[in-house]
C-alpha cells in the first residue's frame, strides 16, 4: 500500500467529520524542498465543495490527521498546501517489509491478464543496422521489459522488410561483381557484405545517370531508363514470379543479413519472441478489404481502387487497394496486425516502435482497425521517436554517411577503455575482466544516454559526454552500484540481524522515500511508454544515495544497529539500481 493510499481514507473521513460532506479523490504532490514535509495535499480542489479559507481548511484536516492517522507526525500549511510530515516509524516499517523482497516494484501477471505485443527494429535486409536502429531497438526492448514489469505478459516481435527493389539492388550488384564471395570467404559480417553491394549498386547507378544526362536525357528520364535500374526491376518481377535461381540468391543473401543482424542484436543485448517477414505478409489484408467493403467502411472508386474516407476524423482519403488489385503498405499492416492476434490469441494490444515520420500512417492504421471492429484496436500505441544525430566529425562510418550499429558499439567500448585507463582504477583486473568492463561501461553509456531522453525528443549523441563518470550518465550510476558492492564485500559482520531502530537520520529517511517511489515509477513508465522515467528515477536515487554516503558513516558507525541498518539500506538501493538498469537493458559491474 502506498503512502497516498494510506492517507486518502483518513482525509476522506476528515472531510466527512469536519464538514459533513463527501469527496471522491484527493490531490497530492511532492513537498517542495524548502518546506518541511514528506507529502503535500493540495487544498484548492476542495474549495468547490467546502466554502472557507484554504489555510484554515488545511489546518483542520492536518490536526485531524495527527490525531487519527498513526503515520502522520505533524503538519504545516502554506497557502493552499497541506505539508504532511510522516513518522520515522512508518518508513522503518516500510523498509522492513520490502528489505528481502527481491522483486520489489515488479508485478506478476495474472492468468487472465491480456498480453501486449511490442514491435521494434524491423529493418530492411539490404544493409547493416545503423544509429537510428539503435535508438529503435533500445526503446522497443526497454518498453517491452517495463510493460512486463508492470504486470503484463509481453511478446517482442519485428517485421523484416525482406522483399522489394532494395534487396534486388544488392543481389544484382553481387551477381555482376561479387565473384561468388561470401561472409566466410571475406571475413565480413553478412549484413556488411550485402550493404557493400547496395552501396556499389548506388555508385554504378549514379554513373549511368550522369552518362545518360550527358547524352541529352533529363535527370528524371535518366533515373528511369538507366540499364542497371531496369535490370533490378526485372529481377523483382522474376522474384515475384518465383524464378528459382532468383529465389535461391534472395534466400542466400537474406540469410547472410539475418546472421549479421543476430550478432548485432546479441551485442546490443536485445531479443525477440517472433519474427514476421514482408515476403510472407505482403498479401495479408487483401481479404480484409472485402470485409471493409461489405461493412461500408471502405469504398470502391470507378477505376477499381479501394479507399477509406477519414475526412470526418480530420484526416484524408487513404487508398487501401490499388486499381490493379495490389496491396499498399497500409493493407499489409492491417493484415499483419490481424495475423498477430491469430498467432497469439492472448494479445490485447500492440506497441509499434517506429520513427516520428510515420505518425500519420499509424493514426490512420489504428483508426481503420477500430472501424473494422477489433476489440484490441483500442489498445494500440505508436511509440514515436525523434532522430539521433552526431556532432559533425565525431564518428565516420565505413560508408561515409551513416553510422552503423556495430561501429558505434566498437567506438563506445574504445571510448570507455580510454577514459577508464586515464582514471587509472584498473589495478588487479585481468585482460578478460578489463575487456568485459569496457564493454559494460561503453554500452551502458550509450544506452543510458539515449534512454534518459523522452522518446519524442531528438537526440544529439556525444560519445565522450555519455561516458563521463559524473553527472546524469550511465557510468556514474554504474560506479555508484560498484561502490555499494565494495561496501557489502567489506561488511564482515552479520548484516541480516533483526534491528529495532525507532529514529532515522534525515538522510536515511530521504533515501527510503526515494526507494518507495520505485513501484509507481515502473507503472508510470509502462503507462507512458517511457524508459526515460526509469532512467531519471535511477539517477535521482543514486544522487540521494551519494548524499547519504557523504553525510553518514556506514561501516565506521559505532552504533551496531545503525551500522547494520545502513548496510541493509545500501544493499536495497543497489538491488533497485540493478533492477532498474535491467529494465533499460544495461548491465552493472560488481567493481569499477
C-alpha positions, 0 to 999 in steps of 0.5 A: 500500500502506498503512502497516498493510499494510506492517507486518502481514507483518513482525509476522506473521513476528515472531510466527512467529520469536519464538514459533513460532506463527501469527496471522491479523490484527493490531490497530492504532490511532492513537498517542495524542498524548502518546506518541511514535509514528506507529502503535500495535499493540495487544498484548492480542489476542495474549495468547490465543495467546502466554502472557507479559507484554504489555510484554515481548511488545511489546518483542520484536516492536518490536526485531524490527521495527527490525531487519527492517522498513526503515520502522520507526525505533524503538519504545516500549511502554506497557502493552499498546501497541506505539508504532511510530515510522516513518522520515522516509524512508518518508513522503518516499517516500510523498509522492513517489509520490502528489505528481502523482497527481491522483486520489489516494484515488479508485478506478476501477471495474472492468468487472465491478464491480456498480453501486449505485443511490442514491435521494434527494429524491423529493418530492411535486409539490404544493409547493416543496422545503423544509429537510428536502429539503435535508438529503435531497438533500445526503446522497443526492448526497454518498453517491452521489459517495463510493460512486463514489469508492470504486470503484463505478459509481453511478446517482442516481435519485428517485421523484416522488410525482406522483399522489394527493389532494395534487396534486388539492388544488392543481389544484382550488384553481387551477381555482376561483381561479387565473384561468388564471395561470401561472409566466410570467404571475406571475413565480413559480417553478412549484413556488411557484405550485402550493404557493400553491394547496395552501396556499389549498386548506388555508385554504378547507378549514379554513373549511368545517370550522369552518362545518360544526362550527358547524352541529352536525357533529363535527370528524371528520364535518366533515373528511369531508363538507366540499364542497371535500374531496369535490370533490378526491376526485372529481377523483382518481377522474376522474384515475384514470379518465383524464378528459382535461381532468383529465389535461391540468391534472395534466400542466400543473401537474406540469410547472410543479413539475418546472421549479421543482424543476430550478432548485432542484436546479441551485442546490443543485448536485445531479443525477440519472441517472433519474427514476421517477414514482408515476403510472407505478409505482403498479401495479408489484408487483401481479404480484409478489404472485402470485409471493409467493403461489405461493412461500408467502411471502405469504398470502391472508386470507378477505376477499381481502387479501394479507399477509406474516407477519414475526412470526418476524423480530420484526416484524408482519403487513404487508398487501401487497394490499388486499381490493379488489385495490389496491396499498399503498405497500409493493407499489409499492416492491417493484415499483419496486425490481424495475423498477430492476434491469430498467432497469439490469441492472448494479445490485447494490444500492440506497441509499434516502435517506429520513427516520428515520420510515420505518425500519420500512417499509424493514426490512420492504421489504428483508426481503420482497425477500430472501424473494422471492429477489433476489440484490441484496436483500442489498445494500440500505441505508436511509440514515436521517436525523434532522430539521433544525430552526431556532432559533425566529425565525431564518428565516420562510418565505413560508408561515409554517411551513416553510422552503423550499429556495430561501429558505434558499439566498437567506438563506445567500448574504445571510448570507455577503455580510454577514459577508464585507463586515464582514471587509472582504477584498473589495478588487479583486473585481468585482460578478460575482466578489463575487456568485459568492463569496457564493454559494460561501461561503453554500452551502458553509456550509450544506452543510458544516454539515449534512454534518459531522453523522452522518446519524442525528443531528438537526440544529439549523441556525444560519445565522450559526454555519455561516458563521463563518470559524473553527472546524469550518465550511465557510468556514474550510476554504474560506479555508484552500484560498484561502490555499494558492492565494495561496501557489502564485500567489506561488511564482515559482520552479520548484516541480516540481524533483526534491528529495532531502530525507532529514529532515522537520520534525515538522510536515511529517511530521504533515501527510503522515500526515494526507494518507495517511489520505485513501484509507481515509477515502473507503472508510470513508465509502462503507462507512458511508454517511457524508459526515460522515467526509469532512467531519471528515477535511477539517477535521482536515487543514486544522487540521494544515495551519494548524499547519504554516503557523504553525510553518514558513516556506514561501516565506521558507525559505532552504533551496531544497529545503525551500522547494520541498518545502513548496510541493509539500506545500501544493499536495497538501493543497489538491488533497485539500481540493478533492477532498474538498469535491467529494465533499460537493458544495461548491465552493472559491474560488481567493481569499477 
